[in-house]
Amino acid sequence: MGCWAIYIVTAVVGIYTFPFTVFTLIGHGLYVLITERFRLSKTLVFFLVYSLLIVLCFFSWILVIFKYTTPENNAGGSWLKKEVDLSYLAKMWALNLSYIFLSAKPRIYTFILILEAYSMYYVFRKTPERIWLFIFTLTFSISIPFLLIDVFLGYQITKVARYIIPVYLGIQLAVAYVFADHILLSSYKQISKKIIWLIVMIMIVALGFWSCTRYINAEQGWNKGNIENTPIAQIINNYTSPLIIGEVNGYSKLTSIFSVSYMLNPKVKYQLLDEPHQFRVNNNLNDFTGIFLLNPSKDLLEIVEDNGYSIDQTYKKLPLIKIKK
């Protein structure tokens, strides 16, 4: 009973902090259902009862989620519903899975992907059902639904590392088991095999430490968005009296301005527009040494040009445009 109590508490905390935990709980349900051979056993009854308690603990927030799930309130996640090529998604899947252990060059993360795939296969073939099934339900209960949503509905949820943490945990368990089985549990007659796997493990751990040290002083991690913030801030901070003009009629545009503002000098001024037509020629604009449009819409660019400003496309790879008379 005490173990079930701990499970309820951790599950409720998990759902409150990360609603997608529900997919992990569904995976647990599948695990119990399969291991109990679809019989209404004591363990399955306990799981169903305690699952109901978990739902009741979160029920008030379920009502809130359904009540306020509207297109207007979901503007913050609008970037997830963006048309991307399947090849781009596949590349992001490969990067996310390889970055479980380290951030490295393509040749290295190809090796990591092979190791991860082999580990999942090895666990499936060599371990009892209760072990491989737990790892597989943990890994695939959240990845398969998100993959289907991305491929068939045009989203890009699986490219975001924070949404697929259970996948990382499942793969790490599989790789850890492979290392332990080959190094510690295999026959002493297979000394060369033990040494090879020990070298591989040491290499992975060492490269992981090296990868972490690279990011200790990094301004931005590999799993964060707005990777253009650093070069944008460097450009703007070079001006003695810069002005940023940005639109705040969308959540993503608003957050892009706020996120880059932490890297800018106090001398930087802002002109925030609710709508593009609010842009007006102002004599005070001539007092600035550099005027920039951050992530502008096509409407804003047209209005700026209509007001006699020229567009400088120097920073083509960045969502930053300099304008001048």
Summary of the structure (lengths in Angstrom):
residues: 325
radius of gyration: 25.7
end to end distance: 74.2
largest distance: 84.2
contacts: 869
relative contact order: 0.07
helix: 66%
strand: 8%
